[in-house]
Amino acid sequence: MKIGGQIQRLLLYANMAVLLIFVFAYKNEQKPLFGDALGYYLYLPGAFIQNNLFNIDSFNNAKAVPKDVVEYCSLLKERKSPLGHAVNQYTIGVAIMELPFFAVGHSIALLQGGDASGFSPIYLQFITLSNCVYLLWGLLIVYGIVKRFFSDWVALASCATLLWGTNLFWFGVFQPGMAHIPLFFLYACFIKATIAIHEKPSWYSFSRLGLILGLITLIRPVDIVCVLIPLCYNISTLKDIPLKWKFLMDNILPVTLAAVLCFVVWIPQLIYWKQLSGSYFFYSYGAGQSFFWNKPKIMEGLMGGNNGWLPYCPVMVLAIVGLIFKNKLKPFNWSIYSLIPIYIYIIYSWYCYNYINGYGSRPMIHLYPLLALPLAAFIEGILKLKIGLKSIVGLLYLFLVAVNMSYSYQQHYGLLLSEASSTTFNEQILFKTTLSYNDLLTHDLYEVQAPPGRLKKIATIATEAFDDSENNHYVANKSSDSHFVYHMTGEEYQPKTIITVYNKKTWGNANYVKCSGKFMYPKGYGYNKPVLVFSINDSATGNTIFWKGATIENKIGLTDNPCHCKTINLNHCHPNRYGTVYYYAQLPKYMPEGAVVKLYVWCPGGVEAYIDDICLETYRTK
């Protein structure tokens, strides 16, 4: 190897070493057994420790199993098979990938005589390790693939961009245990195997291709479309199709073996489904989770602020631009141009197109080994520019990488929840290390608050002080015995809602409303946060034509009770403290006469809250 090549490889290893430092630094803050990751993992303790593979909602020793795991498995009873069994909706593929690491972790737990339930810290550490190994190994393979067609420096830059500029970083450091890093690795292996069967066809190379395809589809069946990579490899024009057909026919027996091995990988899953459902093929996700082929959310999935791909991985715009360099992408031209649009259509036809429980559009990670090639083509093109243009693009490149890193840290520390975010909020908090009161409102309302100095009050439309000592829900204000507050407990909606009718004469030229109230709650509620809701309903049909709501819990103490917290995030919490919460909502341009206007408190799940001095006021822009 030349000295230059050795330097690039050392720099690649340096990138990997830095990633390991991140993984180690945040090891105590990772949750590898949560949500989808827990579903994937349950096969391993179920088969080798708990003996509950076919009755997943029961355990040999439930006391040794974390409470949240027991609760998760008990919920599976709601999704029963035709034979009445609780079924793990996730397939066994990720568990197979984690099995070697699980085996080592289990062996250590037994040798140490510690907790060998399958859920103790040693198991979590080895699941995290498996995630890290597949990520780094996948990057090495991608580096080797890109280096075949581009220089060592370009290959290094392409891999470093994927690592630091995309959600590979998030799933590598903060959220191990998901399927996407193993699939990133398998796609890299699949591309490498594709090259191998064309350069030197053999029984071994085709066998490897078939096994990898089997694992990819076992983890995520819709990823069967990745078969377009080998099918379209070496095709650049229509004239290449007969040559490709001849290649397949000349190797028909190895191709058949690859197909057989792909099926063999599926056998454990088919046995599992047969045992629990009576059928070898069973749709375990249920009727509510499906694809809507006639209503794909492509633009929302690619560009949406709520977990869209490019808002959180903006550097991949460069890979998209790199698609124009067709001559540099041979022999992957048709593989890239056929697979990417089909894949995007499929993943954004899924009912949950924003793929919650993650950061950014996580299924796109699978395509990164393939997208590394157009990304490399773009980087190579930039390196040929004059120094001035090269510097400008270089600065843009660093900025785009920094955007991903900033959002990743904000997500980890609770300043951002990408699956419930918006483009407006993301732009407002970029590179911030703490949130303000207005940031919290922008998050909830999806609009920037108008500066109070720009607004002029018109009128107070309605108020509710809850000063009624006869009602059992009306209790003395803990901060003052002079009046009463309303105590909501077990009620989802505030009974004494402010309801009024829109009248243009009364409202005048108002284009904003101010919604406010004083609140207190005894504890933090997680997802079930009380919300101060303003809505406009059609008087004839009752349909809601306008709705705005701001969570109450995380804003108390930020206006009339100054908070001295160093960092305020979306889960900011000050229990047992009264405080004012308010927001300005911009009214729709058209307000139908007689529309029913409401201001009320919504408590999802009937959580407890104390309410006082609800007020609705109208404002106009000065």
N, C-alpha and C positions, 0 to 999 in steps of 0.2 A: 504494500500500500504506500502511496506517495505521502510525503510529509503533510501536504495540504489536506489530503483526505483524512489523515490521522487527526489533524486539528479540528476538522469539522465533526468527526466522530466524538472527540473529547468534549466539544461544546455541546453536542447532543446529550452526552452522558451528564454534563453539568446541568442542563435543563432538567433532566430526570432527577438528579440529586436534589435540586431545589424543590421539585415537586414532593419528593419524599420528606423533605424538611417541613413543608406545609402539612402533609398528612400526619406526621408525628406531632406537630405543634397543636393540631386540632383534634387529636385522637379522642380526647375526653368529651368533645362536643358533637361527635358524629352519632347518627342514629341509623346503623345499618339494618336494623330489624323494625321497620316502620312501613306501613302501607304496602305498596307493591313488593318491596324488597322482602318483607316478612312473608308474604304469600309465596314467593319463589323459594324461600329458605325452608319453609315448613316441611317439605318433603324429606329433608335430611334427618332432623331429629325424629320425625314421624316413622321413618323406615328403620333407623339404627338405634334409637334410644327409647322413645316413648311408645313404640309399637302401636301408633294410632294412624298409620298411613291411610287406612280405609275407614276410620272413624275419627276424623281430624278434630272434632270438637270435644274429645275426651283425652285425658292424660293419665299416665301411670301415677305421677306424683304432682298434682296441680300446684301444691304449695311451693315447689321448687321452680315453677314457671312464672315469669313476670305477669302481673295482673293484666297489663294491656294486651299481652299475647293471648291469655285465656279469654278476655273479652272479645278480641278480634275473631278467635276461632268459634266462639259461641254465636257470633253474628252470621257465620256460614250456614247455620241451620235454616236461615231464611231463604237460602238458595239450594233447594233440595233436588236430587235427581229423580227420575221416574220411579226408582226403587226406594225412595225415601231417605237416601243418604245425603249428608252434608258433603259438598264437593268443593275442593280448592279450585277457584276459577282460573288460576294461573297454571301454565304448563310446567313440565319438569326440567326444561332445558337449562335454566340458570342454575338449578340445584346440581345438575351434572357437572357444570363448569366449576362450581364451588366445592364439589365432593373431595378432591385431593386436599384442599386446605382444611375442610371440615374434619377429615380423617386425622390430620396432624394435630389440630386443636383438640379433638376428642382424646387422642392418645396422650397428649400432655396432661389433660384434665384428669384422666385415669391414673397416670403415673404419679401425679401430685396429690392424689387422694382428695381433690377438691370437688366443687360442684360440677358434675358431669351430666347435667340435665339437657344440654344442648343450647342453653340460653345464657350461660354465665359469661363474664367478660372475655375469657380466653377464646370463646367461639366468635364473639363479635370482632375481636382483634384479627382473627384469621380470615373472616369474611372480608374485612377491610383490606387485608393483605392481598387476598385474591383479586379484588378490584384494582388495586394498585399494580399488581403484576401484569394483569391483562392490559391495562392502559399503557404501561411502559413497553411491554412486549409488542403491542400493536403499533406504537410509535416507531419502534425499531424496524418493523416490517414495512410500514409506510415509507420510512426514510429510504429503505432499500429499493422499494418500487419506484419512487420519484427519482432516485439517483440513476435509474436506468435510462431516463429520458431527459434529465436536466443535470446541471452541475451539482457538485457536492454542497456548495454554498446555498444554492437555491433549494435543494432538498432539505437542508438544515433549517432555512428560514420558513419553509412550508410547514414542517413539523412543529417548530416553535410557535408558529402562528396558531395552529390547531390547539396546541396545549394551553397557551396563555390568552388567546383571543376568543375562545369559544366556550360553550358550556361543558366541554371536556374537563376543564379545570374544576367546575362546580361538582360534577359527578365523580371526579377523581378524588377530591379533597373533602367535600362537605356531605355528600350523599352517596356513600358506597352501598352496594347490595342491589342496585337497580340493574335492569337488563342491558342498559345501553353501552356500558363499557365493555362487557363481554361481546356484545354484537359488533362494536367498533373493532375489536380484536379479530373476530371471526370474518368480518368483511375484508379486513386487511389480508388475512390468511387466504380467503377465497380469491381475491385478486391475484395474489402470489401464485396460487395453485392454477389459476386460469392461464397465467403466463407460462407456467411449467408444462401444462399439457399441450400447449402450442409449440413450444420450443423443443421439447423432448417428450413426445407422447409415450406413456408407459402405463402398465397396469397400476403401479404404485401411485403415479400422479393423478390418474382418474379416480382411484380409490379415495385418495385424500380429498379430492374435490367433492365426491359424493358424501363423505362423512361430514365435511364442513357444511355443505348445503343442508344436510339433515339436521345439524345442530341449530343453524340459523332459523330454519322453518319451525323447528320444535320450540324454540324460544318465542318466536313471533311468526305465526303461520303466514300472515300477509306478506312477509318479506320473501316469499317464494319468487317475487318478481326479480330478485337479485340474479336469477338464472339468466337474465338478459346479459349479464356481464360476460360469461363465457360464450353464450350463443352469438353475441354481436361482436366479439373480439376479432380484430383483424379485418373488420368490414368498414371500409371508408366510402365506397361507392356501390351502386347496384351490381357492378361487374364482379364484385368480390363475393356475392351471395352463392353462385355456383361452386366457387372454390371452398367456401365454408361447408356447403352440403357434402362435397366430396370428402372433406376432412372428417366429418361426422360419420359418413358411411365407411370410410377406411378404418375407423376406430369404433365400429358399432358394438363390439363385444365389451371393450373397456367402458364405453358410454353406458351400456346396460348394467355393468357391474356398479358404476357410480350411482345409478338410479336405485339399484337394489340396496346398496349400503345406506343411501339416504332414507329409504324406508325402514331399514333395520334400526336406525337410531330412534325411530318413532315407536318401536315395539313396547318399551316400558310405559309410555303414555297411553297407548291403546289398551294395554292390560288394566291400567288404573281406571280408565273410563268404563271398560267392560264390567269390572268388578262393582263399580258404584252405580252405573246407570243402566246396565244390561245391553249397552251398545258400544261397539269399538270406536265410534265417532260420536262425540257429544259436545254440544255448544255450551260451555260452562259459564259463559258470561251472562246469560239470561236475556230475555226479550228486550229489556230496557236499554241494553248496551249493544248498539249495532251501527252499521254504516248507512249513511244517507247519500246514496250515489248521485241522486239528482239535485242535491243541495250541498255541494262541497264548500267549505269555508276557506278557500285558498288564500285570499288576500288577508283575511283575519289571522290565519295560521302563520303566514309569512311575515306580516307587518304589524299585527295587533299588539297593543301594549300589554294585554293580558296573556303573557307567555308566548307571544309570537317569536319567530326564529330570529329575524334580523335586528329587532330592537335590542336584543340581549347579546347577540353575536354579530355586531355590525361589520366586523372585519371580513365576514364571509361575503359581503358585497363584492369584494375583490375577486373572490373565486367565481362569482357569477359573471363579472366582467371578463375574467380569464377564459370563459367559454367561447369568446370570439376568436381565440387563437387556435383554430381548427387544426392547422398544420402541426402544431406542437403537441396535440393530443392523440395523434396516431400511436398505436392501433386501437385506442379506446374511443374513437369518435362516436360510433353508433352505440356503444355501451352507455356512454355518458348521455347522449342526446335522446336516447329512448328510455332509459331507466329513470332519470331524474324527474321528468314531467309526469310519468306514470306513478312514480312513488309519491310525489307531492299530491297528486289527485287522490290517491288511496288514503294517505294518512290524514288529510284534511276533510275527508268524507266521514270520518269517525264522529260519533255523536258528541264526544268530548274533544273537539278539535284543538283546544288549547292545552290539553294534556296536563291536568293539575298534578300536584305532588311532584314538583321538580322546578327546574329553572330553565326558561327558554323552551323552545319546541324540541323536546328531547328525542323524538324519533329521527330527526335530521342527523343526529350523531352517527347513525349507522352508515350514512353516505360519506362521511368525512374522508375515509381512505380513498374513495373515488374522487371527491372534490379536491383532494390535495393536488391533483394533477392540473386542473385549470387554475388553481391558486398558484402553483409553481409557474405556470405559463405567464400569469400576470406579473409575478415577482421578477421573472427573467426579463420581461418587456420593460419594466421600470428601470432595471439596472442598466439598460441601454440608453436611457434618456440623458440629456445634458444635466450637469450638476445642479442647476437651479430647479428644474422640474423634479429631478430626483429627490431633492431636499424637501420640496413641498409635499410630494406624495409620501415621503418617509415620515414627515411630521403627522400627516393625516393617518397613516398606518399606526403610529404609536398612540394617537388619540383614540382610534377605534379599539385597539387592544385595551387601553386604559378604561374605556367605557365598560367593557365586559368585566374587568377586574373590580371596578367600582361597584357595579350592580351586584356582583357575586358577594362582596363583603357586606353590602347593605342588606342583601337577602339573609345572610348568615346572622347578622346582628339585629334583625327584625325591623330595619328601616324600610324594607321592601318585601312584598309578597307578590312575586311576578304573576301568579295565576289570577290575582285579583287587582291588578294594577291597570294603569292607562298611560297613553303616550304623554298626556299633559302632566301627570304626576311624575313620570320618569324624567322628563325634561327639567322639572322644577327641582328635583332632589339630586341630580347628577353631581357626583363627587362630594356630596355632603356627608358629614359624620354624625349628625343629629338632625332631628326634625323639629320644625316649629309648629305652632298651633295652626297656621294657615296651610302648612304642608299636610297636616292631618285632614283638614277640610278638603283640600284638593284631591286627596286620595279617595275620600268618601263620595264627593260630589262630581268628580270628573270635570271640574272647571276651576279656574283660578278665582280666588276671592277678589271682589272689587275693593280697592282701597276705600276705607270709610270716608276719607276726605273728598272723594268723588261722588258721594251719595248724599242726597238730602231727604230727610224724613218727610213723608206726606201725612200718614195717620197711623194710629193704633187701631187695628181692625178688631181684635178680640184678645181677652186675657182670661186666665183661669188660675185663681189663687188657692183653690181647694180649702177654703176656710169653713169647714163644716164638721163640727165636733160630734154630730149625731151618727155619722157613718163609721162603721167599724174599721174601714180602711184609712180613715183620717186620723193621724196620730200627731202628737205634739212635735214640733220641729226641734230636733236635738240641739240646734244652735241657738234657739230662742223659743221661750214658752209663750210668746205673744200670739202665735197663730199656728195653723196646722199644715201638714203636708199629706200627700196621698201615698200610701204604702201599697205598691204593686207586688203581689206574690201569687204565683200560680196563674196569673192572667197574661195572655199573650199581647192583648191590646188594651191600652188605657181606656177605661169605660167612659170617662167624662171627656170626650174628644172635643176640641174646638172645631166647630162646623159652621161655615158661613157660605153665603152665595156671592159669586162675583157680580159686582154691579159697577159698570164703567164710571158712573157718576161718583160713586163712593171711592173707588180705587184711583180715579183720575188717570194721569199718564204714568203710573207706576210701572217700572220695568224690573224692580227687585222687591223681594220680601225678606224681612229679617225674622228668623225663627229662633226663639230663645226659651230658656227655662233654667231652673235651679234643680240640681240632682245630687243624689248620694246613693251609693250601692255598698253592700257589706263585704263583697269580695270580687276578685276578677273572675270573668266568665268564659275566657277562651273564645270559641267561635260564637257563642250565644250572647253577643254584646247587645245591650239595649240601644235602640236607635230612635232619634228624634226625626219624625217623618213629616214632610210637607207634600200633599198630593192635590191634584185637581182632577175631578171626575165629571164625565159628561152627565148632565142632569137627566137626559132621556134614557140612556142605556145603562148608566152607572159605571161604564168602562173608565179605567184610569187613563188619562191622556197626558199626565205629567206627574213625575214622582222624583223626589229628592230625599235622601236620608243620610244623616251623619251619626256615627256611633258616639255614644255619650261617655262611655267608660274611660277612654284614653285621653279625654280632653279636660276632665275635671282637675282643677289645680293649676291650669296653665294660663288663666286670665286673672281671676280675682284672688287666687291663692298662689303666688309665685312659686314655681318649682325650681329647686336647686340641683336637679339631676344633671349629671354631666352629659348623659345621652338620653334623648327621648326617641322612642321607636313606636311602631304601630301598636304595640301591646303595653304602652305606658299605662300605669295603674296607680290610683290613689284611693283605696277603699276607705270607707267610714269618714269621708270628708265631703261636705257640701261645697258645690261650686257651680258657677254659671257656665253654660254651654250655649253658643249661638252660632249661626251661620247666615250668610246672605245667599239667596238663590235667585238666579236670573230667570225671570218669567218668560214663557214662550211668547213669540211675537204676536200670535193670535190667541186671544182669550175669549172663548164663547160666552155671551151674555147668559147669566143664570147658572154657570158652571158651579159645581159644589166644591168648595175649598176646605181642606182638612189639615189640622196640625195635631199630632198625637205622638205618643210614645209606644213603640213596638218592642216587646220583650220576647225574642224567640225562645221557645222552650219554657216560657212562663217564669223566667228568672226574676229574682227579687230586685226592686229598685224603689227609691223614694223620690217623689216628684213635687215640684212647687213652682208657682209663678210662670206658667206657660204663657207665651206671648207671641202674637203675630202682628207685624208692622209692615207698612208699605213704604218703599223708597223709590226715588228716581235719580237718574244720573244728572249731575249738575251741568 
